[in-house]
Amino acid sequence: MTLLARLRRRLGRAGPRPLGRPLELVPTDDEPQYRPIDRALLRRMLRWLRPYARQYFLGIALGVVMIVLEMQSPQFMRAIINITTAFVAAPAPDDPAAAAAAEHAAIRRVAGLIGLWAVVLTTAVLLQRWAIIVMTRAGECVQFDLRRALFAQLQRLSMSYYDRTKLGRIISRCTSDVNALRDINVWGIDTIIKNVLIMLVAGAMLLKTEARLFLAVVGLAPLLFAANVYFRRRISVAWQVAREGWTRVSTNLAENITGVRVVTAFNRQNWNLEVFNRLQGMNTANCVRAARLNGVYQPTLQLIGFAGRAVILLYGGYLATTGAVAGVGAVVAAFLYWDLFMGPILTFGNFHNQLMMAMAGAERVYDLLDLEPEVRDAPDARPLPPIAGHVRFEHVTFGYQPDRPVLHDIDFTAEPGQTIALVGATGSGKSSVIALIARFYQPQRGRILVDGHDIRGVTGESLHRQMGLVLQTNFLFTGTVLDNIRYARPTATPAEVEQAARALGSWDAIAALPRGLLTEVGERGANMSLGQRQLICFTRAFLADPRIFLLDEATSAVDSVTEQLVQRSLTRLVQGRTTFVVAHRLSTIVGADCILVLDQGRIIERGTHAELLAHGGRYAALYRRFVFHTGAAPAD
């Protein structure tokens, strides 16, 4: 019974579709197919180690000295065995005193060698401890640099990256893929240099100890080479597939945790469990397939090592019995040097698996680091000076995919202090206009000017510092209400936060919380109601004191009582500021200076509330429908 069949039987049900074969190397989320491991990738990994070259050099130097000391063990053993066998083989003196003196002399020599051996090994152990500390510190610093670079890159990337990339895949890049590099960053260079050195020294010592035994086992070298060549590529591909399988598992897990409310609401728990189990089954099969290859590779190396031992014991025993070697100690030393020679080869077998996992992780990490944000400051970008809030769209066309525009030839002007409302059916392009003003995306054609400055030519930091954004589902960070309100102004004092909340009219609602400003909002604001979250976000935006406000469905998620409070706050919020409002509740925009009605990415009507009602077009129809469904009194 195959592994997948056993998994299917254990699950007890077939799931939404058969478990199928292990995952194939299929590109997902715009990622390229895995390329063969190349030297360029290795060189790039080494560049991250370069700032800590001194620490690595010190650790390697300590390791080299430790190896030289440890390699003396077969020589100590050879000397001890030769002394012991010589004493036993020598004829006993007739004089008891002479016999006792010879015995004591042999014991003293052996004891002296054992004492010196203990000193050498103790020194080696102390050097090893020092090397572990030095190498671990250097490797962890490299890990820190990688995580810092990834986080900084995620802050730079445009919204389009997050639109097309799953959350679990992003998290996997910053966690499991970076963790896969740890052993290589800490011990990679040390493992390679030390084990190559051990092989060279052990081979040289074996040749020096007994050249005939060296020549007897050197014929096994082609077998070692062939085994490494045969298994290396197969294990490499297997671990790359396993890494992709794990990414898919973590992506599915992150999606289900993020959308747990939707999962529960639509009773999808069992179905999602089946999908997760299917992905887990494929991931398990991939890992077992890689382990199966390794399970053949490692025993193959051990069999070759055993063959070398057998050759040394058989041929060495023959040479010893015929007197062709000087003592049994030479055969024992040769046996130990062969074990020392094979040890690094076995180590390299395990190291190769770690390297393959690290390569797969590095490939993904560097692919993320190499991404260029689609929206970034131009080389000659200048800081945007303090603005009045004049916004101009000049024949702007935009699409999230360039060949599929969602906005067509958008052209309008917002004067400083005006409130511009955006109205239209879902998918008409309202939120896209907001996103373009915030420079989350770049238009394919046309320009967006703020106080006469093309926002392509100003720094994003200076633009966003003078803007405030409130969304329908605003994000609250884990922490207190105070922490979240002063997110845009970390230096604001509690008194300044309270003053801003009182000026906005949200203070009474905040003060009514169990601990006021010090109330914990919970993860993503879980301890707050929708209305409380919105008020906190409004206060946060007000404290930032921007010149341009962007409000995207800012009141659609609150109840009618909270909406009245929000409306009073909005009246204070927009005074003297240019405001863009997207709202489905048309009662929130009747006082707007200009209402833009969008349909399929085009402005089809524009004017004040009264003008559009008098026009009797699309807006008038939307407003009559709104009044019919809500029972709100129609405007004059």
C-alpha positions, 0 to 999 in steps of 0.5 A: 500500500502506497503512502498516499493510500495509507494517508487516505485510509487514515483520513477515513474519507476521500475529501473533495478530490483524490490525494493524487501524486506528490506535488510537481514543480509548477510555478505559482504566484508568478514565481519562476520554475526552480532553476538548477543550483548554480554557483551564482546563488552560492556566491550571493549567499556568501555575500551575506556572510562577508560583513562578519568575515573576521568572526568566521575566520576566527571560528574556522581557525579555531576549528583547524587547530582543533582538527589538528589536535584531534587527528593526533588520537590515532598516533597516540593509540598507535604508540600505546598499542605498540608499547603494550604489544612490544612489552607482552611479546618481549621475553621476561627477564630472569631477574624479578627486579628487572622484570618489575622495572621493565613493567613499571617503565612500560606503564609510565610510558603508557600513562604519560601518553594517556595524560598527554592525550587527555591534555590534547583532547581537553584543549580541542574541546575548549577550542570547540566550545569557543568556535561554537560561540563565535560561529553561532554569533556570526550566523545569527547576525546574518539571519538578523540581517536577512530578516531585517532586509525582508521586512524592509523590502515588504515595506517598500513593495507596492500594493500590487504585490500584496494583491497577487501574493497570498499571505501564507506565502509571504509569511513562509518567506520570512519564517521557514525559508529564512530558517532553512538558511540558519544551519548553512549561515552558522556552520556552512563554511566551517563544515566545508573547510573543516571536513575537507581539511579532515579528509586531506589530513586523514588521507595524508596520515593514512599514506604516511602510516602505511602506503600499501593500505592507502593504495588498497582503499584508494580504489573505492574513490570512484564508487564514492564519486559515482554515488554522490553524482547519482544522488545529488541532483535527485535529492536536490529536486526532491527537497525543492518539491518538498519545500514548495509543498510546505509553502502551500500547506502554510498558505492554506493554514494562514488563509483559514485562520485569517478568514475563520469568521467566513469559514464558520459562517458558511459552515466550511470547516469539514471541507477546509479540513479535507483540503488541508489534509490533502495538501498535508498528504502531498507534503508528507509524500514529498518529504518521505520521497526525499527521505527515501532517496536519502535513505538509500544515499546514506547507507550506500556511503556507509557500505563503501566505508565498511568495505574500506574497513574490511580491506584494511583489516584483511590486508592489514592483518595479512601484513601484520602476520607476515611482519611486513608492517612495524607492529599492529599499531600501524594497522589500527592507526590506518583503520582509524584514519580511514574512519576519519576520512569517511566521516566527512563524506557521511557528514557531507551527505547530511550537509548536502540535504541541508544545503538543498533545503537552504538553496530552495529557501535562498532562491525564494528569499532572494526572489522576494528581495529582488522584486522592484516596487511598481510604485517607487520614488523617482531618482530625482524625486523631491520632497513635497512642500506643505500643501493647500490641498489642490488636487487635479486628475488630468485624463487619468487611465489606470488598470491593475493589469495594464491591458485591462483598465478600470478607470478611463480618462478621469478628469476633475479638479478638487479645490483646497478645502472642498469635499469630493464625493465618489458615487457608483455601483460596486466595481465602478472605480471609486476605491481606485481613485482613492488608491491613485491619490494615495499613490498606492498605484501609478496610472498608465496614462495621465497625471495626478497633481497635488498643488501643481506637483506631479505625485510621480516626482515627489517622495512618497514619504512627504506625500503620505505625511500630508494625507490621512486615510480611513477605510471601511475595515480599518486595521488596529494594531495589537496594543492600547487605544492610545498606541493606535491613535498616535500611530501616525504621530508616535511623539504625541502625548496622552494630553494631545491625543485627548485634545484631538479626540475632544476636538473631533467629538470622539472623546466621550466614546473613548473615555467610556471604554473600560480603561479609556485610552489604555484599553487593549484593542486586542488582535486586529481590534477584536475587543472593539465594536465596528463603531469603536474601531472607526472612531479610533481610526477617525481620531488617528487620522485627525491627530495626524492633521493632514491636508488631504483626507481619503475616506473609503466607505468610512461609515458603511460598517457602523450603526445609525447611532454611531453614524450620527456621531461619525457625521458630526465628527466628519463635519469637524474633520473636513474643515479646511481640508480637501476630502475625498469620500466614498460612501454607499450611504448617500446621506453622508455626502449630501453636503459635498461640494462636488459629487462624481458619479462613476460607471464602469470606470468613467465619470458620467455625472458631476455636480452638487447634490441638488444639481444632480437631483435636478438633472434626474440622471443616474445619481437621482435614481440612486438617491431615490432607491436609497430613500426607499430602502432606508426611509430617510427624508428626501433632501430639498 
